[in-house]
Amino acid sequence: MEIQMTHRTRTFFSLTALLLICLLVGTRAAAADRPNIVLILSDDQGFTDYGFMGHPAIQTPNLDKLASQSALFRRGYVPTALCRPSLMTLATGLYAHEHLVTGNDPAASDENKAHEKADKKPAKELMISNIDRCASLPRLLSEAGYLTHQSGKWWEGSYQRGGFTEGMTRGYPEKGGRHGDDGLKIGREGMQPVFDFIDKAVEQDKPFFVWYAPLMPHDPHTPPKGLLDKYAALTPSIHVAKYNAMCEWFDQTCGQLLDRLEAKGLSDNTLVIYVCDNGWVQNPANNGYAERSKRSPYEMGTRTPILYRWPGKIKPTDRPELTSSIDFYPTVLAAAGLPVPEGRAGLNLLPYLTEGKAIERDTLFGESFAHDVADVKNPEASLLFRWVIKGDMKLLLTYNGRVGRMVYPPKDFAPQLYDLNADPFETKNLAQEKPGMVKELTALLDDWYMTKTAKHSEQPTP
């Protein structure tokens, strides 16, 4: 009897060991099937300011190479052309009026003071707390077994609060950073934290997600002397030269990151996505930005090239369709084999990119708000513009949002209609000439906004 029990015991442990081995192999195989994901996010860069987009002076050889290896969308857009709401849309897959981070900072308004009194929390914390309820992409990837790393800009508290497993930004209230603290060193002071993270993920044989969002070419415009001298010789404005040099300096850091993936043998199983948070036009008169760029709903504010590279999966091609940064969230989740939470308006681009199918959608939506948020619980209080693009036609509707100056105040609140094919920089308002088109696009815009506002009341959950 003792011998029989021993035999059964050995058989049990052998089968158990075999099962564990099968599970381990299966888990590793599943991990190998999931791509690494690298988001490269530039900060305050005009859609024209790349070699591959035809700029006559700015050189971006590394991004040019990436574009040649990618599905390139020259007509990409961000729904809101301001740093914080743009990044929050990438992180949550929601429009600004849904995730409620419509501006960079809360205003010292009566509404926000009332919220602070009722909730016993600062308005800044009330804004940050939106990341807790919106099922952030880093959190979903982390829960699925990815190692996730934040570097660069991150407004929503610490990297842990955003759902990253690792990162550089400790943020508010731990360190008091407004839009990042130590994270803002990335790129300008080297790439080692990102490289160390990639090495760790490789060592642990885990898929990884990198959020690389350096404060570049964002001011302060302090490029290396060699780059500044190069561009100073090409333009009479030292302010423009500094900005142009920053664009190439940012490109150099992108090259370092992409070269690291190649050196580690990771390129083939890594989905690399590039986008910019909002546009920029350098204004030499004030060493700042021109009115119709950052913060605006115009093309130089909202438009950005968007790149998707996944060797062997995504065919390099110049895509003519419209796309939006709101598509980033569902596309990445699909690549990772994860479901997309309900209430996301973005399009999963993966089938179109891998199968070469044309994207049937021809309409995009967006909105602009005041820089400072008048009411952290009511986005309409700061609303300045809503916009819609259908094909080549673009409609802007203007609203009387409070707090923060209107950076391009129209003479009145009349609709603005532009033909982007004939007039890509929106110089001729066609609204009076094409009232039927204004009516058609207004109906589309109202239907989108009313539908999304109704869904907002349901409150997305983590």
C-alpha positions, 0 to 999 in steps of 0.5 A: 500500500505504501508503494502504491501511494508513493507511485500515485504521489509521484504521478500526481506531482509529475502531472502537476509539473507538466501542467505548470510547464504548459501554463508557463510556456503558454503564458510566455507565448501569449506575452510574445504575441503581445507587442511592446508599445512606444508612444512618442509625443512631441510638445508644441510643434507645428504640423508643417515642422518636419522634413517629411512634411516638407519644411524648407529648413527644419531637419528631422532625419529620424522621424523622416525615417520612422515616417517611411516605415509607418502608416503615415497620416498627414491629416491627423488631429487632436480634439483639443489643442492644449497640453493637458486635455490633449494628453488626457485624451490619449490616456483615457480615449475620451473627449475633454468634455467627457474626461473634464480636464478641459484646460491646464489649470483650475481658475480661482472662480466662484464655482471652483471655490464652491466645489472646494468647500463642498468636497473639502478638496482643492480644485487642482485635486478635483481635476486630477481625480478624473484620472481615477474614474476614467480607466486609463490606458496605462492602468489597463495595460499594467493590469494585463501584465505589461510593464509601463513607464512614464517620462516627460509631461504628465499632469495627473498627479504621480505616475502611479496614480495614472496607472503606470508601474514605473515612471519619473513624475511624482507629481501633485501633491507628493512633489507639487509638480504642475505638469511633471517634475523629474519627468521633464528632464527626459530628452533634454538630460539624456534618455537613460531612465527610458533605456533602463526601463526597457532593459528591465522589461527585456530581462523580465521577459515582459511586454512594455509600454513607454510614454515618452513625452519630453518637454520638447520642442516646448519652451524654454527653447534652449537647444545645443549651441551647434544646432542653434548656430546651424539654424541661426544661419538660416533665419534672421530671427533668433527666436525662430532659429531657437524653435527650429533647432529644438525641433531637430534636438527632439528628433535626435532623442527620437533617434536614440530611442528607436536605435535602442529598440533596434539594438535590443532586437525589439523593433519587429515586435514593437508598435511605435506611435508618434503624435504631437499634443498640439500645434505651434507657430513661433511668434518672433514679436513676443517670443511666444506662439501665434494666435492661430496655433496652440490653444486654437481650433485652427489647423496650426493648432489641432493638426498633427502628423500621426504615425503607426509603425509595426514591422511585418504587421503594418505596411508602410504607406501614405494614408490619405484618410482623416484620423485623430489622437482619440483613436490611439486608445482603442488601437493600442488596446486592440494591439494588446489583445484587450477589450475597449471600455464602453463609451469610447468614440475612437476608432480601432485602426488596427484592422485598417492598418494591418489589412490595408483597408480604407477607413470609411470614416470621413468626419472628425470632431473637436473642441477648444476651451479656455486655458483656465477651467472656470468650473471643474465640473461643468465644461461648458463654462469654459467652452470657446469653440466646437469644430467638425471636419467632413472631408475637406470642409471644416466648420467652427462654432464659437461660444462665450466660455469664461476665464482666459482670453480668447486668443483669436476673438472673432468680430462676432459669433458667426459660423466659420466655414473653410475648404481645407483643400483649397484653403489649408490655412483657413483664410477665407470664410465661406459660411455666407456662400455655403449656408447649406453646408453650414446647416449640414455640418452644424447638425453633425456637430450638434448630434455628436455633442449632444450624444457625447454629453448625454453619455458623459452623465453616465460617468466612465468607471475604472 
